[in-house]
């Protein structure tokens, strides 16, 4: 399996639909979590994924705004709730800190999933066509390989992205007959057994001043204000830049070592 990430270029109307879809999924997640919690507390009854999924058509009649979201996207929200409880019970059984599933506040739910490619999502004439949202332009910087199976729409600090999971046949690299040991450290990014040291670029330290300024700007804003929202976005973008720099450096080192 390989995931291809593409930056989306939605129109203002499409961006509003994407935000509305995420918010609807967040509300459904909290509703499903509350339903399970209430059923167990009041009746000692456990509600599973199949039962909640079967009640979804009735819930869509009671809440018409759910009908604006593709049915499989809504089912995936219920599956996320089920996975959260499965992980909770697994931790309880293992004797570790369980961490009961939490409700998702605003800003804590930033993605929705089309679990079956071709059912509500497809690529057509260089655009990503999403059910009930439309054909969205995307920054197609690399071709898709293999067979698409799943599409996850993710909201990040700098916009919307499509994560397309594809079933790709493995293509192992030819053996070189050489081997090397790697020691990952703090003073250097890595030290190889042949004596080569790879310097640590320290992306966070380089960006620390910018991060501090963005954090101070946010702390001075009134919570809930428009200026606070903008300052929070700038801080998130600064952290996202550091994250991408680290990942890019690791990928480049790994590719150089494999050549």
FIPAVEX-767973 format. One record per residue: x, y, z of N, C-alpha, C in turn. Coordinates in steps of 0.1 Angstrom, whole numbers, plus 5000, padded with zeros to 4 digits. Example, Ala and Ser with C-alpha at 12.3 -4.5 7.8 and 13.67 -1.06 7.14 Angstrom:
<rovos>
513249435078512349555078513249675078/512849785071513749895071512950005079/
</rovos>
This chain:
<rovos>
500849885000500050005000500950135000/500550224992501250354992500250464992/500550574999499650695000500250804992/499450864983499850974975499051104981/499751204984499151324990499151434980/497951494978497851604968497151724975/497651844972497051964977495852004968/494752024975493452064968493352214967/492752254956492452394953490952414951/490252404962488752424961488352574959/487252584953486652724952486052764966/485752884968485152924981483952844985/483052814975481852734978482252594981/483252534974483652394977484352394991/485152494994485752505007484752505018/483652575016482552585026481952445028/481752375016481152235017482152145024/483452155022484352065029484352095044/484252225048484252255062482952205068/481852215061480552175066480552015068/481151945058481251805060482051765072/483151825074483951795086483151825099/482451935099481651965111480551865113/479951825102478851725104479451595109/480551555104481251425109481651445123/482051555127482451575142481151565151/480051625146478851615154478351475155/478451395144478051255144478951175153/480251205153481151135162480751155176/480451275180480151305194478751245197/477851235188476551175190476651025193/477450965184477650815185478350785199/479350865202480050845215479150865227/478350965226477350995237476350875238/475850825227474950715227475450595233/476650565230477350445237477550465252/477950585255478250615269476950615277/475850675272474550675279473950535280/474050455270473450325270474150235281/475450245282476150165292475850215306/475850355308475650405321474250385326/473250395318471850385322471250245322/471750165312471150035310472149925311/473449955312474449855312474549785299/474249845288474149785275475349845266/475949755259476949795250476449795235/476649905229476249925215477449925206/477349835196478449815187478349895174/479249875165479249945152478049905144/477849775143476749725134475349785138/475149795151473849855156473750005153/474850075155474750215152474750245137/475350155129475250175115473850145110/473150045116471850015111470850125115/471150205125470250315129470550445122/471550435113471950565106470850615097/470150525089469050585080467950655088/467550605100466550675108467150805113/468350805117468950925122469051035111/469250995099469351085088467951145085/466851075088465551135087465251235098/465851215110465651305121466551425119/467751405113468651515112468951535097/468151615090468351625075469651665070/470451735078471751785073472751665071/472451555078473351435075473251385061/472051415054471851365041472751435031/473351545035474351615026475751555026/475951455034477251385035477051245029/477951195022477951065016477750955027/476950855024476650755034477850675039/478850645030479950575035480950665043/480850795041481650885050481050875064/479750885065479150875078479350735085/479350635077479650505083481150495088/482050565081483450565085483550635098/482750745101482750815114482350715125/481350635123480950535133482050435135/482750395124483850305125484950365133/485250495132486250555140485850545155/484650575158484150555172484450415177/484050315169484250175173485750145175/486650195166488050175168488550235181/488050355184488450425197488050335209/486850275209486450185220487250055220/487550005208488349885208489749905214/490350025211491650055216491550075231/490450135236490250155250490150025258/489349925253489249795259490549715259/491349735248492549665246493549715257/493549855259494449905269494049865284/492749855286492249815299492649665301/492549585291492949445292494449425295/495249515289496749515290497249575303/496349635310496649695323497349835322/497349895310497950025308496950135311/497350265310496350375312495350365301/494050345304493150315293492750435284/492450555290492150675283490850655275/489750685283488350665277488250765265/487550715254487350805242486750935246/487251035239486851175243485951235232/485151325236484351405226485351495218/484951525206485751605197485251755197/486051845203485651985202485952045188/485652165187485952235174487452245172/487952215160489352215158490052085161/489251985166489851855170489351745161/488751775150488351675140488551735126/489551695119489951755107490051665095/489351555094489351475083488151395081/487851345069486751245067487251155055/486651035055487250925047486150875038/486550855025485750775016486450635015/485850535022486550405024486550315011/485850355001485750274989485850364977/487050344970487250434958486250394947/485650504941484650484931483250494936/483150494949481850514956481850644963/481550754956481550884962482750964959/483850904954485050974951485650904938/486250994929486950944917487751064912/488651024903489451124895488951134881/488651254877488051274864488651404858/489351394847489851504839490751594848/491551524856492551594865491951664877/490751624880490051684892489551564901/489451594914488951504923487551524925/486651434921485251454922484751384935/484151464944483651414957482151434957/481451334962479951334962479451444971/478451514966477851624972478751754974/479951744969480851864970481251914957/481551824947481851874934483251824929/483651874917484951844912485951954916/486951904924487952004930489251984922/489852104919491152104913492152064923/493151994919494251954928495651974921/496551994930497952014925498551874922/498451834910498851694906500251694902/501151694913502551704911503251564908/502451454909503051324906501951234903/502151134893501051044889500750944900/499550894900499150794909499650654904/500150574913500550444909499650334915/499450224908498650114914497150144913/496350084921494950094921494450174934/493850284932493250354944492250274951/492350284964491350204973490550294983/491250394989490750474999491150624996/490250715000490650854999490250925012/491250995018491051065030491251215028/490251295031490351445029490751505042/491851575042492451625055492551775054/492151845065492251985066493552015075/494452085069495652125076495752285077/496752325084496852475086496852555073/497452495063497552575050496652525039/495552455043494552415033494152275034/493552225023492952095022493852005014/493951875018494751775011493951645009/494251584998493651444996494751344997/494551245006495451135008494751015001/495350974990494850864982495650744984/495050644991495750514994495650424982/496750374977496750284965497350154968/496850054961497349914962498449904952/499749914956500849914946501649784948/501949724937502849594938504249634942/504749564952506149594957507149574946/508149674946509249664937510549674945/511049564950512349564958513549614950/514349684957515649734951516549614949/517449624939518449514937519449514949/519749394954520749384965522149444961/522749504970524049564967525249484973/524849384982525949304988526649374999/526249495003526849575013525849595025/526449605037525649635049526249735057/525449815065525949915073525049935086/525749955097524949985109524750125111/523550165117523150305119522850325134/523450425139523250465153522650605153/521350625156520750755157520950815170/521450945170521851015182521251155183/521851225192521451365195522451465189/523751435191524751525186524751525171/524651415165524551395151523251325147/522751345135521451285131521651135131/522751085126523050945126524550925124/525050815129526450775128526450635122/527150615110527250485104528350405109/528350275107529350185112530650205104/530650275092531850295085532450435089/531950495099532550615105531950745099/531050735090530450855084529450915094/529451045097528451105105527651205097/526351195099525351285093524951385102/525251515099524951625108523451645111/523151685123521751715126521351855122/520451875113520152015108519452095119/518852035129518152105140517152205135/516152155128515152235122514352315132/514052245144513252315154514052435160/515352415163516152525168516252635158/516352605146516452715136515152795135/514052725137512752795136512252835150/512952825160512552845174512052995176/512853085170512453225172511153255166/510953205154509653225147508553165155/508753045160507652975168507353055181/508353115187508153185200507353315197/507653385186506953505182505453465179/505253365172503953325168503153285181/503753215190503153175203502753295211/503653395212503453515220502353595213/502253605200501253675193499853615197/499853475197498553415201498153435215/499153435224498853455238498253595241/498553695233498153825235496653855229/496253755221494853775215493753735225/492653795223491453755231490953625226/490753525235490253395230488953405224/488753335212487553325205487353445195/488353535195488253645185488753605172/488453695162488953665148490453675147/491053775155492453785155493153665162/492453605172493053485178493053375168/491953365160491953255151493053265140/493253385136494353405126495753375132/495953425145497253395151497453245153/496353175156496453025158496852965145/496253005134496652955121498052975117/498553095120499953125118500953035126/500553015139501352925147501352785142/500152735137500052605132500852585119/500852695111501652685099503152685102/503652755112505052745116505452615120/504652545128504952405133504852315121/503952335112503852245100505052255091/505652375090506852395082508052315088/508152315102509252235108509052095106/507752045107507451905105507851855091/507551945081507851905067509251905065/510052005071511452005069512151885074/511651835086512251715092511951595083/510751585078510451465070511151475057/511251595051511951605038513451565040/514051605051515451575053515651425055/514751365063514851215065514751135052/513751185043513551115030514751125021/515351255021516551275013517751185017/517951175030519051095035518850955032/517550905034517250765031517450735016/517050825007517150804993518650804989/519450894995520850904992521550774996/521150725008521850605013521550485005/520350484998519950364990520550364976/521150474972521750484959523250434959/
</rovos>
